Amino acid sequence: MKVAHILEADEKEDVSDEPTYVMPDEAEVAKHVYPFLVQKIEKLNKRAIKNKLPQVTLAITKEYMKEVKGEAGKQTVEIPYYTVKIAGEAPKIAGYKFIATIEHQEGGNIIRTVPGEEGNKSIKDFYEAKPHYCDHCKKVRRRIDTFIVKEEKTGKMRQIGRNCLADFLGGADPKAILWYFNNRDNIYKLVDEASSQAEKKGTRFEQFIPLDSVLLLGSALVREFGYMSSKAAQEAYDRGDGGRPTTAGDIRWALFSTVFDHRNMDARHKRVLEISQSEPSPIDVKYVKEVLDWFNALPDEQKQNNEFMHNLDVIIKSDKVNPRNIGYAVALFPVYARAMGMIKQKEDTAKKSNEWLGAVGQKLPPTNVKVIRTRSVSGQFGTTQIVAMEDPNGNQLTWFNNGSTDMEEGKEYTIVGTVKKHDLYNGRKQTTVLRVKAS
């Protein structure tokens, strides 16, 4: 088999317009690895200057996004990539044009051409070139590499041994030729070394998640627990309400963290995220589309009204989100809610009572309630219905219903049970009850 041009099994040998095999001088490299690759090239060039050899340059020929497994390993993310090319001027040969090197192996010859000579069909004459032959000295000796040169005046191509090549280089060291080709051939090796170095240094790559994935999780969280901004969470902490998870923080942890069951993550939030990730609710799919359609239809002057709206517009147009900008993305929900009048005014909330019911550990007397919303989640011990209720005065109650009978949203009941705990949620007092009986 002719190694100079590698053919697929079903190819015919005479169909190629490019008879020589050109070693690749391009490779793809992640953006976060690129600085380490530059360091590798700079190190090579220091050696080149010291030994009076040709220097090489590194050029970015393409920028694009590539899908890879995220650091959390749970899903595919997009990260920035470059296509890079190692280039350098081939050593000059007085009166001759340097065409290619021939690497002689047992199975045949591997021919590496200089750029611009890939389609030179005359090189076919050297497919079967013998390693012991030199067209200059005619001496028979075993050679690992020989070289093809072309006389510029006559166009005649000749096979030259390494020792004789010096006569064509005007006394320059022939290893300059091999140095030039080795640097072109080693581009993949250099990228691998740079990638390993970046990993050892702990350099993180910038990850991007499709916007829809982020918004679907955000919709599920907002629907179940309301929207929690970092400002509201800090205010709750300052009031002594304890650590409150932000909506963006929950999503960031679910999508980008390597340990999903972090000790500070609320178990209820975790369950909602797990369910939404495995199978998004049709309600959330519809709502996300509705919100995006609304924003995209806004006039440009409104989108550019302030820095926040401008940044939100850029993220939506990009259709992808990195961890830093998840907060911007999910803030789309309260923006939409305010625009649609879906957030009740503070004075309306103030009209409702905001008290805890009963004493912790004591029986809850018969209490009339209305079911505000329900949510079913699956766990290790079966399905649990999370029931949010409100008494006639507006006081809030929550029950984790593990029974066989579900409560219905909008329906009124009279309940008895035991007060499990008193806590705060979104600035409102909330009574959690258990062992509930409803009629």
C-alpha positions in Angstrom: 0.0 0.0 0.0 1.2 3.5 -0.8 1.5 5.3 2.6 1.9 8.7 0.9 -1.9 8.9 0.3 -4.1 7.0 2.7 -7.2 5.6 1.0 -10.4 4.4 2.5 -11.2 0.7 1.8 -13.9 1.6 -0.8 -11.8 4.3 -2.6 -10.2 3.8 -5.9 -6.6 4.9 -6.0 -6.9 7.1 -9.1 -9.7 9.3 -7.9 -7.8 11.7 -5.8 -6.7 15.1 -7.0 -4.3 15.5 -4.2 -1.8 12.6 -4.3 0.3 13.4 -1.2 -0.7 13.1 2.4 -0.3 16.4 4.2 0.2 16.2 7.9 -2.4 18.5 9.7 -1.1 21.9 10.8 -4.4 22.9 12.4 -6.1 21.8 15.6 -9.0 22.9 17.8 -8.2 24.2 21.3 -10.5 25.3 24.1 -10.4 29.1 24.8 -9.2 28.5 28.4 -6.4 26.3 27.1 -5.2 28.7 24.4 -2.9 30.8 26.7 -1.0 27.7 27.7 -0.6 26.8 24.0 0.9 30.2 23.4 3.4 29.6 26.2 4.4 26.3 24.4 5.0 28.1 21.1 7.0 30.9 22.8 9.2 28.2 24.4 9.7 26.6 21.0 10.7 29.9 19.5 13.3 30.6 22.2 14.9 27.3 21.2 14.7 28.2 17.6 16.4 31.6 18.1 19.1 30.0 20.2 19.8 27.4 17.5 19.3 29.7 14.5 16.3 27.8 13.3 13.0 29.0 11.8 10.5 30.4 14.2 6.8 29.4 14.1 3.7 31.5 14.6 0.3 30.6 16.1 -2.8 32.0 14.4 -6.5 31.7 15.3 -8.4 30.9 12.1 -11.9 30.3 13.6 -13.9 30.9 16.7 -16.9 28.8 17.6 -18.9 27.1 20.4 -18.5 23.4 21.0 -20.7 21.0 23.0 -18.9 19.1 25.7 -19.8 17.4 29.0 -20.0 20.0 31.7 -17.8 19.9 34.8 -20.8 18.6 36.8 -21.0 15.7 34.3 -24.8 15.9 34.4 -25.5 17.4 31.0 -24.0 18.9 27.8 -22.8 22.5 27.9 -21.2 24.8 25.3 -17.8 26.3 25.7 -15.7 28.6 23.4 -13.2 27.0 21.1 -10.6 28.1 18.6 -9.2 26.5 15.5 -5.5 27.3 15.5 -2.9 26.9 12.9 0.9 26.7 13.3 2.6 28.5 10.5 6.2 29.4 9.6 8.3 30.2 6.6 10.1 27.2 5.2 13.9 27.5 5.0 15.1 29.1 1.7 17.1 27.1 -0.8 19.2 29.2 -3.3 18.0 28.5 -6.8 15.7 25.7 -5.7 12.2 25.4 -4.3 11.8 23.1 -1.4 8.8 20.8 -2.0 8.6 18.0 0.6 10.2 15.6 3.0 10.1 11.8 2.5 9.9 9.7 5.7 10.9 6.2 4.7 9.1 3.4 6.6 8.8 -0.4 6.1 5.3 0.0 4.6 6.2 2.8 2.2 6.9 6.5 2.2 5.1 9.2 4.1 5.4 12.5 2.2 4.9 15.9 3.8 4.6 18.8 1.4 5.0 22.5 2.1 1.8 24.5 2.0 0.8 25.2 -1.6 2.2 22.0 -3.0 -0.5 19.6 -1.8 -1.9 19.1 -5.3 1.5 18.7 -7.0 0.9 15.4 -9.0 4.6 15.2 -9.9 5.3 14.0 -6.4 3.7 10.7 -7.4 7.1 10.0 -9.0 8.5 9.7 -5.5 5.9 7.4 -4.0 8.3 4.5 -4.4 11.5 6.5 -3.7 14.3 4.4 -2.1 15.8 5.5 1.1 19.3 4.7 0.0 19.2 7.0 -3.0 20.4 10.6 -3.4 20.2 12.3 -6.7 23.1 14.6 -5.8 25.9 12.4 -4.5 24.6 9.1 -5.8 26.0 7.4 -2.7 24.2 4.4 -1.4 23.5 4.5 2.3 20.5 3.9 4.6 18.6 7.2 5.2 15.6 7.8 7.4 14.5 11.0 5.7 15.2 12.4 2.2 14.0 15.6 0.7 12.4 16.7 -2.6 13.6 19.9 -4.2 12.7 21.5 -7.5 15.1 23.5 -9.6 13.4 26.8 -10.3 14.9 27.3 -13.8 14.2 23.8 -15.2 11.3 22.6 -13.0 13.2 19.3 -12.5 12.5 17.6 -9.2 15.2 15.8 -7.3 15.5 13.5 -4.2 18.3 14.7 -1.9 19.8 13.2 1.2 20.2 15.1 4.4 24.0 15.5 4.2 23.8 16.8 0.6 20.9 19.2 1.5 23.4 21.6 3.0 24.8 22.2 -0.5 21.3 23.5 -1.5 20.9 25.6 1.7 24.0 27.6 1.2 25.7 26.0 4.2 22.7 26.3 6.6 22.0 23.4 8.9 19.6 20.9 7.2 17.9 20.2 10.5 16.1 23.5 9.9 13.9 21.7 7.4 13.0 18.9 9.9 12.5 21.5 12.6 10.0 23.3 10.4 8.0 20.1 9.6 8.1 18.7 13.2 6.5 21.9 14.5 3.7 21.6 12.0 3.2 17.9 12.7 3.3 18.4 16.5 0.3 20.7 16.7 -2.0 18.1 18.3 0.7 17.1 20.8 1.2 20.7 21.8 -2.5 21.2 22.3 -2.7 18.0 24.5 0.2 19.2 26.6 -1.4 22.7 27.0 -4.7 21.0 28.0 -3.0 18.9 30.6 -1.2 22.0 32.0 -4.5 24.0 32.1 -6.1 21.1 34.0 -3.3 20.9 36.5 -3.5 24.6 37.1 -7.2 24.3 37.8 -8.2 26.6 35.0 -11.9 26.5 34.6 -13.6 26.7 31.3 -16.5 29.0 30.7 -19.7 26.9 30.4 -22.9 27.9 28.6 -26.3 26.3 29.1 -29.2 26.7 26.6 -31.5 29.5 27.8 -34.6 27.3 27.7 -33.0 24.8 30.2 -32.4 27.7 32.7 -35.8 29.2 32.3 -37.7 25.9 32.6 -36.1 25.3 36.0 -36.7 28.9 36.9 -40.4 28.7 36.0 -40.8 25.5 38.2 -39.1 27.2 41.2 -41.1 30.4 40.8 -44.4 28.5 40.4 -43.8 26.5 43.6 -42.0 28.9 45.9 -42.1 32.3 44.3 -39.2 34.3 43.0 -36.3 35.0 45.5 -33.8 37.6 44.5 -30.4 38.0 46.1 -31.5 41.3 47.6 -34.6 39.7 49.2 -32.6 36.8 50.5 -30.1 39.2 52.1 -32.9 41.1 53.7 -34.4 37.9 55.1 -31.0 37.0 56.5 -30.6 40.5 58.1 -34.0 40.0 59.7 -32.9 36.8 61.3 -35.0 34.5 59.0 -31.9 32.3 58.3 -30.3 31.4 55.0 -32.8 31.7 52.1 -32.0 30.1 48.7 -32.2 32.5 45.8 -33.9 31.3 42.6 -30.7 31.8 40.6 -28.6 30.1 43.2 -30.8 27.0 43.1 -30.5 26.8 39.3 -26.8 27.5 39.3 -26.3 24.6 41.8 -28.5 22.2 39.9 -26.8 22.8 36.5 -23.2 23.5 37.3 -22.4 22.0 40.7 -20.6 18.6 41.0 -22.5 17.7 44.2 -26.2 18.2 43.9 -27.3 17.3 47.5 -25.5 20.2 49.1 -26.3 20.5 52.8 -27.6 24.0 52.4 -30.1 23.2 49.6 -33.7 23.1 50.8 -35.0 19.5 50.2 -38.3 20.8 48.7 -36.4 22.9 46.2 -34.1 20.0 45.4 -37.1 17.8 44.6 -38.7 20.4 42.3 -35.4 20.8 40.4 -34.9 17.1 40.0 -38.4 16.6 38.6 -38.1 19.6 36.3 -34.7 18.4 35.0 -35.9 14.9 34.2 -39.3 16.0 32.7 -40.2 19.6 32.4 -43.9 20.4 33.2 -46.1 21.4 30.2 -47.2 24.3 32.3 -43.6 25.6 32.5 -42.9 24.9 28.8 -46.0 27.1 27.9 -45.1 29.8 30.5 -41.5 30.1 29.3 -42.6 30.5 25.7 -45.2 33.1 26.8 -42.6 35.1 28.7 -40.0 35.0 25.9 -42.6 36.0 23.3 -43.6 39.0 25.4 -40.1 40.2 25.9 -39.1 39.7 22.2 -42.1 41.8 21.2 -41.0 44.8 23.3 -39.9 47.8 21.3 -36.1 48.3 21.1 -36.3 51.6 23.0 -37.8 49.7 26.0 -35.2 47.0 25.9 -32.4 49.6 25.9 -34.1 51.7 28.6 -31.5 50.8 31.2 -28.5 48.6 31.8 -30.6 45.7 33.3 -33.0 45.5 30.3 -30.1 45.8 27.9 -28.2 42.9 29.5 -31.4 40.8 29.6 -31.9 41.5 25.9 -28.3 40.4 25.1 -28.7 37.1 27.0 -32.0 36.3 25.3 -30.6 37.0 21.9 -27.6 34.8 22.7 -29.9 31.9 23.6 -27.4 30.6 26.1 -26.4 31.4 29.6 -23.2 31.1 31.7 -23.3 30.7 35.5 -22.6 34.4 36.1 -25.7 35.5 34.2 -28.3 33.1 35.5 -29.5 35.8 37.8 -30.3 38.1 34.8 -32.0 35.3 33.0 -34.4 34.3 35.8 -35.2 37.9 36.6 -37.2 37.9 33.4 -40.0 36.2 35.4 -40.7 39.1 37.9 -40.2 41.6 35.1 -43.0 39.9 33.2 -45.1 39.4 36.3 -45.0 43.1 37.1 -45.8 44.0 33.6 -48.8 41.7 33.5 -50.0 42.8 37.0 -49.5 39.3 38.3 -47.7 40.5 41.5 -50.1 41.8 44.1 -49.4 45.2 45.5 -48.0 45.4 49.0 -51.2 47.0 50.4 -53.2 44.0 49.3 -50.9 41.7 51.2 -50.9 43.9 54.2 -54.7 43.4 54.5 -54.1 39.7 55.2 -53.3 38.4 58.7 -49.7 37.2 59.1 -49.6 35.0 62.2 -48.5 31.5 63.2 -51.3 29.2 64.2 -51.1 27.1 67.4 -48.1 26.1 69.4 -45.3 23.9 68.1 -45.9 20.3 69.1 -49.5 20.9 70.1 -52.7 20.0 68.5 -54.2 22.3 65.9 -57.9 22.8 66.6 -60.4 22.5 63.8 -59.5 25.1 61.3 -61.2 26.1 58.1 -58.7 26.4 55.2 -58.7 26.9 51.4 -56.1 25.0 49.3 -54.1 27.6 47.4 -51.8 25.2 45.4 -50.6 21.6 45.5 -47.5 19.9 44.1 -46.8 16.2 43.9 -43.2 15.0 44.1 -41.7 11.5 44.0 -39.2 10.3 46.6 -37.6 7.3 48.1 -40.8 6.5 50.0 -43.3 7.2 47.4 -45.2 10.3 46.2 -45.8 13.3 48.5 -48.3 16.0 47.9 -47.1 19.4 49.1 -50.3 21.4 50.1 -50.2 25.1 50.6 -53.3 26.4 52.5 -54.7 29.6 53.9 -57.2 30.2 56.7 -60.0 32.8 56.3 -57.8 35.5 57.8 -55.0 34.9 55.3 -52.6 33.0 57.6 -50.6 30.4 55.7 -50.2 26.6 56.4 -48.2 23.9 54.7 -48.7 20.1 54.8 -46.6 17.3 53.3 -49.4 14.9 52.5 -48.2 11.3 52.4 -51.7 9.8 52.5 -53.7 8.0 49.9 -56.1 10.9 49.3 -55.0 14.1 47.7 -56.4 17.5 48.4 -57.8 19.6 45.5 -56.7 23.1 44.6 -59.3 25.8 45.3 -61.3 23.5 47.5 -62.2 24.4 51.1 -61.7 21.9 54.0 -61.8 21.8 57.8 -58.6 20.3 59.1 -57.1 19.1 62.4 -53.6 18.0 63.0 -50.4 18.7 64.9 -48.2 21.9 64.6 -44.7 20.7 63.4 -43.0 24.1 63.2 -43.2 27.8 62.6 -41.1 29.4 59.9 -40.9 32.3 57.5 -41.3 32.1 53.8 -41.0 35.2 51.5 -41.4 37.4 54.6 -44.7 35.6 55.6 -45.2 33.5 58.7 -45.9 29.9 57.8 -47.3 27.1 60.0 -46.2 23.6 59.0 -48.6 20.9 60.2 -48.6 17.1 60.2 -50.9 14.1 60.9 -53.7 16.1 59.2 -57.2 14.9 58.9 -59.4 16.8 56.5 -63.2 16.9 56.1 
